[in-house]
Amino acid sequence: MILNISIDNTNVIERGVYYFGLSDYPHITTTDLKNVIAFIKYEVSHGRQTQVVCQDEQILEAVNNALSDPESIEGIALPLVNDFIYHATDIESAIRILSGGKLLSAEKVYGKSGEELSIQKSSSLWNDPADYFEYIMFCWGDSPIGDYVVLSENFLSDDDLAKGNFTPGVRFYFRYEDIVRHPGHMFDGYHPVKVKDEIMLTDYLYACIVPEQYKSELEGFVPQVIMSKMFFLSNNGVGLDDWNKIVYDYVRML
């Protein structure tokens, strides 16, 4: 894996490269360094080495210093980025999740190994390694990346996304402070947090946000015990960025 530290303020893994954008390039913050260390540790634990590249020598020096003394960074408490995280799925996966009352890793949802799923999805932009499919992966509550992942196989244009010519995914929202108490949670320096295998919805779910057009499809599969946490919102003609804001503002007001 290559960790490419750049001026572009985005964080995405594509085909074996983690494009790690700094919020204040060329300055690297403690948060950035903690994520770099967590990412490299995660990769090592799965038998992969990481090559860190950056055009700025001072940034590379700061990274190398942190790697040589990781405890000096890991012990620093950081402010919470967002109170909420969410996992987005397509409608078929959402039906499986709600029917079983559990949020599941891709391995559990599809009944296939991480290796099988990695091969099956090798042509996708993300091209995730096999171990990623063992986890339920989250993004921050105010980020549109969950829907981008769900929609990534539909080959939608930027114009379609801007004009609302798409159906977004189903979002399962959780409080960050609740999920980090889950015994299967872990940090990989890329996702805010991820959880191994499964999460019981009755124990952790804060809200499930569903595009209104899926209402009749889903209602028969929702366990009564979480019915009060299901919310159906209209996205008719709403672009992805606006939809993301509508959903996040709605969840914050619950």
N, C-alpha and C positions, 0 to 999 in steps of 0.2 A: 504494500500500500504506500502511496505517496501522499504526504500531507503538504499541500501547497499553500503557504501563507501569502496572501495577496492584498492589494489595496481595495479590491472589490468587496463590498460589505455584504456578502452572501456566504452561507455555509451549506454546502451540498456535496455529497459523494456521487461521483459519476465514473463508472468503469475503472475502479481501482484508484481514483484520485479524490482526496478530500480537499476541496477548495475551501480553505479556512479564511474567511474575511475578517479583518480586524475592524472594530468599530471606530478606532481612532488611529488609523495607520499614519505614520510609521511607529506609533507607540503601541506596545503590547501590554495589556492590563493583567492584573493578577487573575481575573476570571479567564482570560484567554490562556494563560499559562496553565491553570488548573485543568482546563479542557484538553490542552495538548497532552499533558501528562496522563490524564485519564484515558485518552484515546490510545496513546502508545501502550499503556499498561494493558488495556483491553485487547489490542492487537497481539501483543506478546502472549497473553493468556490463551489465545486461539492459534498460536503457532505462526503468526505473521510478523514480519519485521516492517518497520516504518521508516521511510526516508523523508526527512524534513527538508523542504526547499523554500528559499525566499531570496529575493534580490537584495534585501537589506541585511547587511552583515551584523548590525547591532541587534536586530530582532533574533537572528540565529544565535548570537552569543547569549542573549537572555534566555532563549529556549534551552540551550546546552547547559547553562548555569542551573536552571530549574531542574533539569533532568539529573544533574549530578547531585542535587540536594532536594529531592522531591518533598521531603517532610516539611521544609520551610514554607512551601506553598500549600500543601494539602491541609495543613492545620489552620489556615486562615478562613474564617467564616465569611461568606459573601451574602449580599442582600438578595432577596428573592426576586427573580425576574418578573414573575407573573403568578397570581394566585391559582390559575387554572392551567391544566393541560388537557389535550384531547387526542383521541384516536379516531380516524375517519375510515369508513369502509364503504364498499358498494352495497347495493340493496340486497344482493344474494347473501353476502357475508353477514349483513346485519340481521337477516332472518335467522340464520344459523345461530348467531350470538344470542339473540333474544329468545329463541326457542329453548336453548339450553340454560339460559340465565347466567351465562359466563362470557366475558370477553376473552377471546382465545388467540394464541399465536397462530401464524399462518400454518405451521405444522399441524396444529390441533384442528384448525378449521377445515383444511383440505385432506387430512389424513395421509400426508406425504412427508418424507424426510426433508430436512433442510437442503441436502444435496440434490434431491429430485427437484425441489422448487427452484433452487438456484439455477439449475440447468434449464428448466422450463421457462424461466424469466430472464435468461441470459441475454436476450436481444433487447431488453428494456433499457432505458436510459440509466436507471439506477444500478442494475447489475449487482445486487447485493450478494455478499458472501453467504454461504450456507447457514452459518450460526445466527444470522440476523432473523431467519425465519423461525427460530426457537423462541422469539420474544414478541411481546406486544409493545410496539414502539409508539412513542408519543411526541407531539410537537407542542409548543407553547399555545396557550388559549387564544391569543390574538394573531396567530400566524396562519396564512392561507395555505401553507405547504401541505397540510393533510389532504385538502381537496386536489391540489396539484398532483399528488401521488395517485389518488383514486382516478383522476381524469387522464393520467399520463398515457394510458393505452388507447385513448379515444381519438388521438391525433387532432385535437381541437386547435384552431388558430387563435392568436392573440385577439383578433377581432371578435371571434365567437365568445371568448371569455369576457371581453369588455362589454359586449351587448347582451349577455345573459343567455346565449344560445347553448345551454348545457344544463345538466341536472347535477348538482353537487352531491357529495357523499353524505352518509349518515354520520353524525359526530357524537361520540361518547365522551362527555366531559367529566373530569374528576378534579378534586382539589389536590394541588401538588403536595401539600403537607400530609394528606391521607395516603397517597400512593407511595411516598418514601417510607411509610411504615409497613408496607407490604413486604413479607419475608423474601419474596422473589425479585425485589427491585435491584437495579444496578445502574451505574453510570458508565457510559462508554466514550464520553467526551464529544459526542456528536448529537445524540438526542438529549432532551432535558432529563429524561429518565426512561427506562424500559423495564418490563417485568417478564420473568420467565413463565412460559406456559399458559397461565390463566388467571383471571381476576373475577371473583364473584360479584355480580352487579349489585346484589342486595347489600353487600358489605361496603362497597366503595363508590358506586355511581352517584354523581351529583345531578346530571341532566343528560338526556339524549335528545339531540336536535335533529329533526327529520324534515326534509323537504316535503311540503304539503301534498304534492302529487303522489307520494308513497303511502299516504295515510291508510287507504283501504287495503293495500298490500301487507302492511305491517301489523295492523291492529290485532289480527287474530293470533299473532305469535308473541304478544307482549305479556309476560307474567303479571298477574294482578298486583303483586307486591311492589312492582316498580312502575305501575301505570301512571302514578302521580308525577313521575320524573320524565315523562315523555312529552315533548313539545313539538308541534308541527307548524312550521313557518313557510310562508309563501316566498318563493324566489323568482316569481314570474317576471322576466325582463330585467333581472338584477344582475349586474356584472359581478365577477368573482370578488374583486376588492370590496365592493359595496356589500355583497353577501357576507363576507368575512366580518365586516364591521357590524352588520345587523345582528349576526349570531353572537358575537362576543359581547356586544352591549346588552343583548337580551339575557345572556347567562349571568352577567355581572349584576343584573337587576333582580334576579330570582331571590 
